[in-house]
Amino acid sequence: MSHDLLAGPRGRRVCLEIAREADSRVREALFDLAYNADVAAGAPVVRFGWTGDAVAFESGGPVHAAATLGDLASLIRELPQLEVSAAALDEALRCSVDAARYWQEPDGADIVAADLGVLSALGGVAAQVSAHSAAAWWRRARTADQWAIEFDPVGDASPFGLPLDAATRWSASTRAEEERAARERPEDPTAMFSGNWWSHPWGAPHTTGERPDGLPAGIPFVEDGFGWTRAVAIPVAGAGRTLEIRSEADWAHLCARYPLEVTASRRHDWYRTTGRAGRWLLPDWGRVAGEWDAVHLTTWCYLTAATREIVVDDEYSSVIGGWGPDETYWLTGLVRPGIAPRVIWTAEEPVGPWRRG
């Protein structure tokens, strides 16, 4: 089970973040190695700092790293049995979600975590994380208590003024975009084109459950966020049949059962994310809505399968992109505001901690 956590970039990143915070030597080695990996991948990063004589410097190219990837792997292997708190797990998950990207190459720390030596060394950390009681909720199904999140709302925010046929509209819009992309965009996956890279049915209501500490998961665990420090959590009541996506196999099966080709519209972004040049599928959410009222992605599936290629068959693959951990998308409109009061959450800075009021 622990090795499953290392199968996906997001799970590997959680384990790397735990190792980083456990030992200053790991943190220092990773700082240089991740920066150099970013530079090697073509990221436009600039590093600022001060010398021992308090002289400022900046660098836009690779730096001399005192440690190698092999050294980093050895440091991780030497870590003792870790005493990881629930707060530390939550922070590692937040960092991993925040680093997810589907429109460009993985960041330096994700690249380092994928190194075979480092990956092997993270096995012990993954075993401890997977068995941690504070990680048990990562595998749960959709909970009855759900929350829709509005960040920095103005006025009476509500996520329910959306069409009941949002999934069907998404399918029509996606087909139209695919046809335009096939006419207008080059087939070369390395060409500098970008478009929609999301995998969820954009426009449909979406909700999350609570973490064990009561904070809705949709508040701290946000991909490509904007540094919000205020959120309104709206209680939600939903009904109907919920499809649980627990693994990459579940996602691949969904793509095979309800295939919608998105090669022309996704090939450039997903090539940069996965390095794969080929044909791509997504689930046709309009057709899925004929059988299911909601689709829930478990946190475990997010960690093990998001941000990477998911093989569907010999010709097609897919990507879970833009779909947050423990997030449910409501396909048929069987969702409404609950009777409990809304809750305002605030944080002094984007990384939290979040508090009521």
N, C-alpha and C positions, 0 to 999 in steps of 0.2 A: 504493500500500500504506500509506503514512503517513497518508493521509486516512482510511482505514478505522479507524485507531486513534482518531481523533477522533469516530467515529460514535457511540460509547457513552460514557456518563458516567464509567465506570471508566477507560477509556483517556484521556479528556480530563483526568481528575484526575491520572493519572500524569504527563502532560506539564506540567500546571500546577505540580505539586510539584517537578518538575525545574527549571522556570523560577523558582519561589520560592527555591530553594536556590542558584541561580546568581547572584543579584543582590539585594543588600539593599534596593534601591529597589523591586523587584518585591514582595519580602516585606512591606515597610511598606505599600505601596499595597493589597495583597491583604488585609492584616490588617483595615483599616477597611472595605473594600468587602465582604468576606465577612461581617463582623459585621452591617453594615447590611442585606445581603441576607437574613441569618437573621431579623433583626427584621421586615423587610417580609413575610417568609413566615409570620410568626406564631410563630416559635420563642421559647420562654421563656428567653432568654439574658440574662445580666447580665455587664457588663464591669467589671473592677476594674483600677485602675492608680494611678499617682502623677503629680502635676504636676511641673513643673520645680523647684518649691520643696519637693519631697518630701512633699506633702500628698496623702493617700489620697483616692480618689474611686471612685464606682461609677455605672454608667449602665444602665438597663433599656430605653432607647430608642435611636433612631438617633443617631449621632455625626457631627460634621462631618468629612468625608473630604477630605483635601488633594488626593487624586487622583481622577479620574473613571475610568470603565471605558475610555474612549478613551485616557486617559493610561496605564493599565495595558497596554492593547494595544500602544501605542507602545513602552513599555519592553521588552516581550517581543520585539517585532520587532527592537529594537536589540541584542539579546543576540548576542554573537559566537559563533563555532563553539564549542560546548560540549565540554568534556572531562569526560564523565560516566563515573564509575567503576561497576563492577558493584555495589558496595555501595550507591551512590546510587540505582541503578535498583531494587534490592531494597527500599530504604527508601521510594521513591516508590510502588512497588506495594503495600507494606504499608499506607501511609497511605490509598491509594485503596480497598483492601479494607476497612479499618477504618471508612471513611466511608460504606460502602454501607448503605442502609436501604430497607426495603420496606413499612414500617408508618407512615411519615410523609413529609412533604415532603423533597426533597433539602436537604442543608445548604448554608450560604452559599457555600462555595468551589465546590461543584458548580454552583450557580446562576450564579456569576460565570463559570465555565469555559464555560457554555452560551451566554453572550452572543455574538452573531454577530461582533462586532469582536474580542473576545478569542479566540474560536474560530479565526478567520482568522489571527490573530497566532501561534497555537500551531502552525501548520502546519510551520514550520521546526524546532521542537522535536520534533514528531512524526516528522519525516523522520529526524532523528538518532537518536531512540529506536528507531524501527522497524528501522534498519540496524545497530544496535549488536550486537556479537557476544554480549554478555551477555544479550540479549533473544531469542536464537535458540531457546532452549528453550520459549518461550511458544507456539510453533506445533507442538511435537512431539505425536505420538500417545502413548497410554498406554505407559509404560515397563514392562519386565519386573519391575524392582525396585520394589515398592510397600510403603508403610508405613501402618499404622493408628495413629492418635494418640489417646492418653489423657492428658488434662490433669489434673494434681494427683491421680493415682489413689490409691486406698486399697486395699491388698491386691493380689491377682493380677488386674490389669486385663486384660480380654479383650473384643474387639469381636465375638466369634464365637458368643456364646451367644444368637444371634438366630434366629428362625424362617426355614426355608429358603424359605418362601412369603411373605417380607416384602413383595414387590411386589404380590402378589395381595391381601394384607391391607390394604396402603395404598389400593389401588383401592376396596375395599369400604368402608373407613373414609371415604375422600374422598367417595364417592357419598352415604353416610349424612349426612355433614356438609353437603353441598350441599343435600340435601333439607330438613334442619333449618333451614339458613340461608334457604332460599326461603320457609319458613313464618314464621320468626321475625324476620328482619331487614328493614329498609326497603329499597326499591329506590333511594332517593335515595343516590347514591354519596358525597355530601358528609356524610352522617350519621356521627356519631361512634361507629362500630362497628369492631371489629377481630377478627381470627381468625387462621387459618393463612394465611400469605403465602408459605410455602416452595413451591418447585417440584420438589424432589427427592423420591424415594420414601422418606419418613421411616420409619426402622426397619430399612432395609437396611444391611449393612456398607458403609463407605466408606473409601477410601484415597487417598493421593497419592504421586507420585514424589518424587525428590530435586531440589533446586536443583543447579546445577553445583558448588556448594561442599559438597555432601553433606548439607545440612540438608533434611529432608523439608518439602515446601512446605506441608503441613497445619499446621505449627507456627507460622510467623510470619504466614501469610496467612489470617486468621480474621475473618469478619464478625461484628459484634456480640459481640466477645469479652468475657471477664471479668477481664482483667488477669493471666492465669496467668503464672507464672515457672518452672514445672516441667512437663515432659512426658515421657511414655514412648512411644518409637517402637517399634512391634511389626512385625517383618518379615512380609510377606504373600506367599503364593503363590496365584495365581489362574489359572483356566483358562476355556476356552470362547470364545465370540465376543464381541468388544467393539465396540460402536457408537461411533464418533467424532463428537462434536459440535464442528465447527470454525468454524461461522458461524451467524449468525441464520437463514440459509436452511435450514441443517440442522435447527435447532430448529423452525422453522415447518413444515417437511416432516414432522417427527415428530408434531407436534400434529395435522396434517391427516390423517396415516395412522392414528393411534391417538387420536382425539379424546375428551376427557373434559371436559365443560363444568363450569366452576367459578365462574360469574358471581356467584351469590348469596354464596358463601363468600369470594371474593377481591375483589369489586368495590370495597369501601370502602378497603382497604389499597392496592390497586394504583392506584386513582384518585389517592390522595395521592402516590404515587410517580411516576406518569406524567402525571397530569392528564387521562387519557382516561376518558370515561364510555361504556361499551359492554359487549359480551359477551366472555367470556374462556374460553380453553381451556388445558388442560395435557395432556401426553402421558399416556395411560392406562398406567401402568407395569406393571400386571398383564398387559396384553395385549402390551406391548413384551417382557416376559419370555418370551413364547412364541416369540420369534425371536432375542433377544439375551440373553447372560448378564451383560453389564456395559455400562455407559454412561459414557464419559469426556468431560468438558468440558475442552477445551484452555484454557490461560491466555489465548490470543489471542481465543477466542470470549467468554470472560468479560469481557475488556477492551472488546470492541467491541459486545457484545450484552446484557450483564447490566444490571439496574437501569433498563430502558427498555421501551417498548412494542415488541413484535415482531409485525408484521402477519402473520396466517395467511391470511386471505381478506377478502372485502368486509365480512363480518359479525363475524369473530372476530379477536382478538389474544391474545398471551400475554406472560408475563414470566419471565425466568430469575432466580429469587430464592432466596438462601440456599445456593446451590451454589458452592463455592469454586473458585478457579482450579486447574487440573490435578487436579481431584478425580474419582474414579471411584466409581460406585455399583454394587454387585454385586447382581444381581436374582434369581439362581437358586441361590445357595448354593455355587457352585463357587469358593470362596475359603477359605483356611485359614491358620493361622500358619505362617510359614516356619521353616527350620531354623537360620537365623542368630540370634545373640543379640539380645535387646532392647537398646535404647540409651536412656539417660536424657539428656535435654537440659535445661539450666537457663539462666536469664537473671537478671541482677541487678535488672532492671526489665522491665515488660511489653513495652517497645519493643525489647528485646534490647541487644546481640547475644546470640544463643543459642550455648552451648558444650556439648560433651559432658561428662557427669558432673555 
